[in-house]
Every structure is written in structure tokens, then in C-alpha cells.
């Protein structure tokens, strides 16, 4: 029931007439070169005024999925929320249907869209001075964009912490107070910056304890999520996916994003830290590439049998539209494809370079049925994870970073970069191992240009990996000292996606085999779910790995697993590796000592704990 007062309705109508839908970035296209993906702002405004729409009363509305911030710049940051009469997402596909102007409610085809726009005010202030507002504004939202709101708070100071809040216009209905932080200016002499790094959060597999643990510990500046933030499948169980099927439509993807953002630990981490994200494959579909997925090809037969009469390209548009609506990311120039790759100059300390090795222009990958084919073509020069345009941008950005004097280059990347020989000498067809020429071009650029201090961050594999970045077989490399490497790779396990189900003792034994087969691999661990903290300093980079001993229940247990250091100018992990000792997994030239000494992040106490069950299902 949409109860409302005459006074509130009158004031909202006046506000509606004077304010602009343009203030909400989610009405825009994700790309200025793809204007058809945007919404008809004048049409939406005209429709609402013309119909004399009765607005929702503030008491009808809730901040259903918390608040978030992301993509920090020195003078601005993106703020996000959802204000709606219901938790349920809009199931209409009109945003991505047809070739006419979107969201024109003048015709019958758009009758299901909500004609009652909701007005929100937002403000940003310094924590010590709540009465001193440094940035504020007003924005509207409707069912057209699933009631999401995304604004850019401008006029902020570099590398500064702020609070922010949303309020339903002319009411006391307020969101929680959030905390965010801008990035430093490019010339800022920064001593240290810390990132909490995550990937692969699968809702049905278990609770997102890693998010909550990092949030409560509050030891980082920003969150990096390397993808597989959602999964597209239809898994059941106690935390069954919603919708309870594989997702294809815009409404499906919106609903799935909403389910994930309902998790309290995700909401906690999103509320108080600015996120910098990229997508992997499961934000769209498993093993996505430019022309299909594992379960679907760009053919008529697949369109009819696998795609539920939704094409590969339409499914990608649906997924990207929902991702853009639900994530606190900036609008980027997608050019002729789906660009999310971008970079952040974090003072003179580092450049954070976010790449897309999945959806932009990726050559065919391993899809199950073609696993004998990909090894035959993995060395072909034309194979690329990124496409020629992104590759050129990537190499140019690496060079620019080095020339401007940034101490470190931190590359946010979805999949394992290092060569990993499997049992029998085989290699992955889905990671950089399936695109050898692309990896060789990257390494050649780094070596030829003398670009050092490179830190690759990876996810996707659901295991912890640490490796020296070496061009094996082309450049000399000494695994005892690390000499000859051009950087390091830190890969993180999953927040909750599946891994080894065996007892930890067996998992530790299995972790030794990759070290025996791969001289550049220094640590492997596949039992724990978790995350790592990357501390970037002028003299060294440190990676601290943490595990969740069980995600079968929601808990605050956080176990330190291993610590690694990279000294500036050395381009390899410092020896002795990991200080010679880790909690779990297998360590080159070191030992594994399992103590189960665990921090309870809910009360900051230490315990020796053990769980028999890792996953919900």
C-alpha cells in the first residue's frame, strides 16, 4: 500500500520539477560511445510529471541493500545505494530491449515500469565535523533502474576519509552512515597503502566470512575485488541461489546481485570501504569469451537449446547492465565492447592497473568440449586475452607508470598469470597458460623496457598461490635466489567458492606437487577460503594471507596463513620465502606448521579452533 500525506506529496512534486534525473549516473550508458544503453532521461522526467504520479511515502521505502562507495579519485568518489518499496528486483527487460529510445513510458510496451520516481538527498562530510558538509546533492530513481542510485561526490580533498549518508527527500528516512576515502593525487609522496584483496564469492557454497573479518579488523584503505563477485548458476541448498536457475535475463541478473548484496558481511565491507572492482567470467557466465560461454555458443542451435531464446550478445548486455546498476563503479569508455579496464595513479607510490582478461575481446578459451583443441593453438601469436586495443593500452600504461616514477605497478587481473604445469605436464586452457603469446608479449615488454617492481594480483583459481614473475626458457631465473625475475604474483583463494574438500593434512600434501613441477611457484595452499592484505610501501610490498576455517556458518574466525615480502628493486619474493614457515599448504625451502591459532574478529580474542565442515553445501 502506497500511503502518503498531501504535504509530503506536494513538496516532492515541487522537488521533482526542479531536480534532475541526470544526477543519478545509473540513467546514463556505461559508455558514452554506446548511448543506446542509457535511459531516456527527458522521457522519464516528462512521464512522471505528465501523469501526476503519486510518489511513495517515506515510510513505504527502505534502503534494502545497504550503501557502498567505490572508484576513488583524488577529488571525488562514487556513492551507491538502493531505495525501494521492496527487496524484490524489477523483472522487466525494457532497459535492454528494442532499438528505440529506452524507457519512454508513452507506449504500452513500457506500462510495467514504475511511474513513481523516488527522491534521495546525499551528503558527504569529514568525520570530525558532521555539520560541515563538503559535498551534497539530490538524485531520483525508479524501477527503470531497479531503484538503484549511484552518484559522484565531487569537490573532495585527496587521500582523505569522509562519511556519507543518503536520505529520502523531505523526510527522516535515512540510510546508515558510511565511510569512504579518496585516492591520493598523482604527485603525492605516500608512505604506504593497504588493499584487502578478494575474489570468487559463491553464495550457496558458504557465508562471506572473509568480507566481515576484513571489515572488522579495519586494517586496509581500499577493497580490490578481482571478479566472480556473483555466480550465474542455479545451485540449491540452505543458501540456494535466487532465481533458483541459471540466469539469463536482466531481471535475473538484478535479482542475483540483490541476493548477494543482502549478505550482512558484504554490506559491512561495502559500507565503510571504497571498492575497486573488475569482473571475471561468472558475472556473465562460466568461461566467457568474446563469442560465448561454456554452456552457450553464438549459434542458432545454442540460442534455441541453451540460451532460452536469448543470444550470447543479449545475455552479456543483460549482465553488464545489472553489474553497472548494482556496483559502485564509474562509467568508462567501452568503445565497441564491454570495457571495464582502467587505472588509478595512487601518488608516486604505485599505479593500480585493472585489466579485463575475460569479456572485452578474449580469444576462444577452454569450454569443456574443446579441451584437446586449445592446447594445439595456445602458442599461436594471434591469441589474446585482452584484444589488441586493450593490450596496447596495457603496455602503454605500464611504460607511463615507470616513466612518471611510480615505485610500484600493481596489476589487478582475474586469472593466474604464471606458468603452472599440471600433472603430466598439461596446462590450463582458461588461464594465461592458454594464451602463451599474450603472456610472452607482456613479459617481453617488461624486460625490454626495464620495467620492474611489478605485482600481479590474481583470483579465479580458488587457491592461494605465490610465485616469482619469470620468463622461463627465455630469461635466466634462479629459483633459489629469485634472481632473473621481473616481479611477483600474489593469487588469492576464494571468499566462498569451492576448493579442496579433503582434510587439511591431505590438502597440504597435495599442495607440494605444484611446487615440484614449477620452479617459480613458491607457495600453494588450497584448503582455506579467505583473502589477503597487500601493503604497498616505498621500500617493500607485503602480502598477508588469511583464511576462514569454516564458511558453513557465519562466524568471525580469521586465521593467519602466511606472510611474504618483496623488497623494492629486487623483483622477486624475499628469501627465506615466507620467513621459512607457513600455517598451511606447501612452501618452497620452508616448512608448514599448523597451529590453528585463530583471531575471533568479533571480539579481538585469540583461540585454537577447528571445524569439521568447511562449506554449507
N, C-alpha and C positions, 0 to 999 in steps of 0.2 A: 504493500500500500504506500502511495506517494503522498503522505500528508505534508502540508505546507501552510505557512502563515502568509497572510496577504502582505504584511510588511516585508517579510523576507523575500517573497516573490517579486515585489515591486523593486526593491533595492537590487536584486540580482538581475532583473531585466535592464535596469539602468546601467549596471556594470557590464552586462553582456553587450549593450550597444556601444560602449566606449572602449572595451578592451579588445585585444586581438588574438585570434586563434594562432597567429604566427608565433606567439611566444612559446608554444609547445613544439619542440623540434620533431616530435613524432608525427606531425602532419606533413613534414617535408619528406622528400625522397631520400633514401640513404645515399643517393648520388645526385649531384647537380647535373650530371650528364644523362640521368635516367629520370626525367621529370615525370614520366607516366607512372612511376612508382610512388609518387607523392599523392596527397589528397587535395581536393578542390577546396581550398580554404575559403575563398569568397562564397562558394556554393553552400558550404556548411553553415557559415555565418548567416547568409541570406535565408537558408531554410529555417534556421532556428528562430530568426526574428519574424519571418513571414508567418509561421504557424502559431506565433504567440505561445510557444511551448511552455508548459508548466514545469518549472525546474524541480529537481529533487530538493527536499528539505535536508538540512544538515544532519538531522537525526536519522535520515534514511541511508546515510553514506558511511563507509568505513575505509580506512587505509588497510586494504585487505592483505597486502603482501609486504608490508614494511616500507622502508626507504633505502636508497642507495646513492652512491656517488661514484664517479669514475673519470677516466681520461684526464688527469690533471695537467693543466698548463700553468706557466708562471703567474698568469693574471686571471685565470678562470678555471672552473671545474663543472662537470656535468652532474646535475641532480636528478634523481628519478623517484617516482612513486606510482602507486595505482590507487585511485579513489573511485569507489564503485558501490552500487547498491547491493552487490552480490559478489561472492568469491568466484562464481562461475564466469568463464570467459565467453566472449561473443563468438558464436559459431558461424557467423556469416563469412563468406569468402569474397565479398564485394570489393575489398581493397585490391585484390589481385585478379579480378575478373574483367574480361572485355577489353575493348580498345577505345572506350570513351573516357571522358573525364571522370575521375573516381569520386564517389560519394556525392553525386548530385542527387539529392532527395526529391527532385522534381518528378521522377518517374516511378512507376510501380515496382521496378526491379530493386529499388533501394528501400522498400517500405519497412523492411525489418530493422533498419538502422535506427538507433535511438535519436529522437529529435530533441532531447533534453540535455543540453551541454552543462557540464559541471565546472564551476569556477573555483580555482585554487589560488591562494596567495603563498608566496615563498619568501623566505628571508635568510640572510647569512650574517653572522656576527662573530666577533672574536670572543673566545671562551670567557675571558675576564670581564667583558663589557657587553652584556646582553642587550642593554639599551642602545648601544651604538651599532646600528645596522649598517653594514658596509656594502651590501648588495641585496636587492629585493625586486620582486616583480609579480606578475599575475599571468595565469595561463588557463585555458579551457581544455576539457577532454570530453569525449563521448564514446559510445560503443564503437564508433568508426575505427578507433584505435585501441579497442579493448580497455578503455578507461585509464590508459597509462598516461603519465605526464613525464616529460623529460625537458629540462630547461638548462641553459648555460648561465651560471652565475659569474658575472664579469666584474671587472674593477677590483680584483683581489691582489694581494701582495704575494711575491714569490716565496715559496717554501715556508708556508705559514699554515698553522692549524686553525680551522674555523668550525663553528657549529652551524647547523642549518635545520630548518623546520618548514613544513607545509601546513596551511590552514585553509579549511573551506571558507570561501569568501563570506564576510559578514556573519561570522559565527565563532563559537569557541571550540569547534571540532578540529582538533589539531593532531598532527602526526607525532610520533616520538621525536625527540631531538637527536639529530645525528651529528657525527663528527667527520670532517674530511680534511684534506691537506693539498695545497697547491704544489706544483713542482718548482724546483729552483730555476732561476734564469740561467741561460746558457753559459754565461761568464762567471757564475757564482763559484767561489772557492769552497766546495763542500768537502767535509772531512769523511763522512760516512753516510750510507743509505742502506736501508734494510727492506727486503721484499719477502713476503710469505708466498711460496710458490705451490700451486695446486694443479691437479688435472684429474679427469676421469671420475666424475661423481655419478654413480648409478643408483637411483633412488630405491628400487626394490632390493638391491643387494645388501644395503645396510644404512645405518644412520651416519649423518655427516659430522661425526665427532671431530674430525680434523679441523673443520671450519671453526667450531666453537672453542676448541683448545687454543688455536692461534689467536682468536679474538680475546679470550680471557687473559692470556699471557701478555698481550699488548706489547710485543717486542719488535714490531715492524712498522715501516712507514706506509707501504702500499701493498696491495694484493696483486699478484700475477696469476691469472688462470690461463693455462695453455690448451684448454679445449676439452671436449667431451663433457661440457658443463651439464648437458642433458643427454638422455638416450632416447632413441626413437622406437624401441621395441615395445612389445605388449606383455612384459613379464608380470606374473601374478604373485601371490604370496601376501604376507601381512602388510607389506608396503607396496602393494600392487600398483602398476602404472595406471594413470588416468590420462586419456582414454585407455581402456583395457585391450588395446590392439596396437599394431604398428600404425604410426601416424603419417598422414599424407596431406590433409587439408590445412588451410591457415588456422581454422578453429582448433584442429588437433594440436598443432604446434603451440598455439597460445595456451591451451589447456595444460599441456605438458610443462611449459615454462612456469605457469602458475602453480602447478603441483610442486615443482622443485623449490620455488621461492616461498612456499609455505613452510619449509623446514626451519625450525627456530634457530638452529646453529648457522645456517646460511644467512638468515635475516640478521643475526647478531654481527657476523663478519661484514655484511654489506652495509650496515647502519653506520659503522664507525671507521671504515677504511675505504679509501678510493681504490677502485678496481681498474686494472688494465687487462683486457681480455683479448683472446683470439679464439676462433673456433677450430675444432678438429673435424672428424667426419660425422660423429653421431648427432651433432646439432642439425644435420640434414638426414644422413643415412649412412650405414656401415660402408666403409671403404669407398667413400665418394671420390670421384674424379670428374673431369670436365664433361663426360658423356654418360654417366651412370653411377650405379652403386652395386654392391654385392647382390642385392635381391632384385635389381631392376636395370634394364638396358634401354637405350634410346631407340627402341624399335616398336613397330605396331603390335607385334605379338606380346612383348613385355608390357606395353601400355595397357593392353586388354587383360592379360592374365595376372600381372604382378602389380601394376600401378593403380588398379581400381579406376581406370579411365582418367588417370592423372599422369601427365608426361613427366619425364625427368626434369625438364626446364621449369615446368609449373611447380613441381614439388620443391625445387630449390628456391623459387621465388617465395613460396609459402613459408619455408623455413627461415629465409633471410628476413622477410617482413616481420615475423614474430620475434626473431632474435633482436632486430633493431628496435622494436617496441619495448621489449622487456629487459634490455641490458643498458647500463649507463655508459654507452659509448658515443663518441662523436660521429657525426656524419662525415664520411670520407668519399673521395672521388673514386668511384668504382670503375670508371672508364667504360669499357664494353663488357665487363664481367662483374664479379662479386668481390670487390676489393675491401679487405679489412687490414691489409698490411700498412704499417705506419711506423713512425719513430718518435722518440722523446729525448731531447737533449737535457740531461739531468746535471746541470752545472758543468764544470770542467772534469768532474769525476767520471762520468760514464754517459754513453749513449745507449738507450734501450731500443732495440730494433725488433719490431714484431713482424713476423713473416707468416704467410699463408701457404702451407705445403699441401693443402687439401682441395680447396674448392675453386681457386682462381683460374688456373689453366693447366691442371695436372694431367700428364700423360696417363695412359691406362695402367692400372695397378692390379695386384693380385685380387681376384674375385672368387676364389674357390674353384671354379670350373676351369680356370686358365693357369693353374699353378705350374704346369710344365712349359707354358709359353713364355711367361715373364722372364725366367732365367735365361732364355735364349736371346732376349733383347735388352737385358738390363744394362749392357755396356754400350748400347747404341747412342751416338752423340746427340741425336735429336730428342732424347727422353729428358723430360724436365718435370720437377715437382711444382715449379712456380710459374712456368711460362716465360718467354723471352723478355716481356716488359718488366715483370717483377724481378727477374734475375738481374737485369741491368740496373734497376733501382737499388737492389740489394748490394751489389758490388760498389756502386757509386756511393751509397750511404756509408758503407764500411770505410771507403777511402776518405770521404769527407770527415768522418769521425776522427780518423787518425790524423789528418792534416790540421784539424782545428785544435788538436792537442788533448782530446778526451783521454783520460788514463785507461779506461776500460770500454770494451764493446760487449754488451750483454744481449744475446740474441734469443728472443722468445720464439720457440719453434715447437711444433706439435710432436714430431716423431724422432726416433733415435737417429742421430747423425753418424755415430761411429760405426765402423765395420764390425759386425757381430757374426762370427762363424758359428753355425749351429751344429748339432750332431750330424756327423757325416760330411761336414764342410758346407752345408747349404746355408743360404742367407735369406732374410726376409724379402718378400716381394712387395711389401707395403710400406717399409721404412726407406731411409736414404739408400740402403743396400740395394733396393730395386731400381735406383736411378744413379748409377755409378758416375756417369758423365757429369751430371749436375753437381754431385759432391766433389768430383775432381776439379770442375771449374771453380767452385768455391775455394777449395784448398789452394789451387794454383794462384788465385787472386791474392789470398792472404800471404802466401810465401813470396810471390813475385813482388808484391808491393811492400813487403816487410811490415805487415800489419800484425802486431802482437797483442797480448793481453785480451784474448777473445774467450768469452764464456758462453757456450751454447747451453740453453735450458731446454729440456725435453720432457714429454709426458707419454701418453698413449699406451705404453708397454705394460703398465700395471706392476712394474718392478722398479726398485732403486738401482741405478747404475752410476758409476763414476768412471771416467776414462780420460786419458790424455788425448788431445786432438792431434793425431799424427797422420801423415800421408804415407801409409805403409806401402812399401815396394817402390816408392818414388823418392822419398826423402829419408835420410838416415834417422833412426829412432832407437833409443836405448831405454828399455822398459825398467831397468834398474834405477836409472837416474832421472828419466823423463826427458833427457836432452834430445833435441830434434823436434819436439812437439811445437805447435803453433798456438796452443790454447788448451782448454779443458771442456769437458761436457759433464754437466750435472743433470741427470734424469731422475724424476720423482715417481714414486709409486702412485697408486690411485687413492682418491678420497674414500671410495667405497666399491669401485668396480672389482670384479673377481680376480683372484690370483691363485697361488698355490694353496690347496686345501689340506695338504699333509701336515702332520705335526711339525713344529718348528725345527726340531732336530733333523728331520728329513729334508725340510726346505733349506736348511743351512748346508747340508751335504750337496744338494742339487746345485747350489749357487757356486760351487767350486768349478764345475765343468766349464762355464763360460770363461773363467779366468785362465784355465788350462789351454783353451783353444784360441784365446785372443790376448796377445801380449799387451795391448794398450788398455784393456779393461782392468781396473784397479779394485773395484768393489761391486758386488752384485748381491741383492737381497730381495726376495720375492714373497716373504710371508706377511709382513705388516702392511696395513693401509696407513696413509698419513700424508706428510708434506715436508717441505724443508724451508729453512730460513736462509736466504742469501744475503750476507753482509758484505757490501762493497765499500772498501776503504782505499785511501790513497796508496798505501803500502801493500795491501793484501786483500784478497777476496776469501771469505769463509762460507762454507756450506754446512749447516747443522741440520741433520736429518732426525725426524721424529715419527714415531709410529703409534697407531691406535691398537692396543692389544685385543680389542673386540669392538666390532660395529654391529653386533647382534642386538645390543641395547644402546640407548642413548646414555653416554657417560662422559666424564671429563678426564679420563686417564690418558696420559701422554708420556711415552717412553723415549728417552734419548737413544738414538741408534748409532750414530757415527758423526764425526766432525772432520772436515777436510779444509786445507788451506792452499791457496795459490798466491805466491809472492809476486808482486808486480815485476815484470820484465823477465820472469823465468819461463812462462808459457807452459807450465806443467804443474801437476799436483805436487805439493811439497813432500819430501821424504823425511822421516818414515811416513808412509801413507797412512792417513787417519790417526797419526800418533802411535801406530803399531797395534791398535786394538779397536774392535767394534763390538756392539751388543749383539748383532745378528748378521747373517749372511756369510759371505766369504771375502776375505781381504788379502790382497797380494802382499806377500812378505810380512804378514801380520797374523794376529790370532783373533778368534771370536770368543768372547767371554760373556755368556748370558747371565744377567743378574736379575732381570725383571723388576729392577728398581724404577718406579713409575711415579710421575707427578700427577696428583689429582688437581686439575686446573680450577675446579670449583671452589677449593678452599686452600690451595697452595701448600698442601701437605704431601709428603713422600711415603710410598708404600711399596711393598713387594707383592705384586698381584699376578694372577694367572687366570686365563679363561679357556674353557674347553671348546668354545664355539666362536668362530670369527665373524661369520656372516648371518644375516637374517634368513636368507634363503640361498 
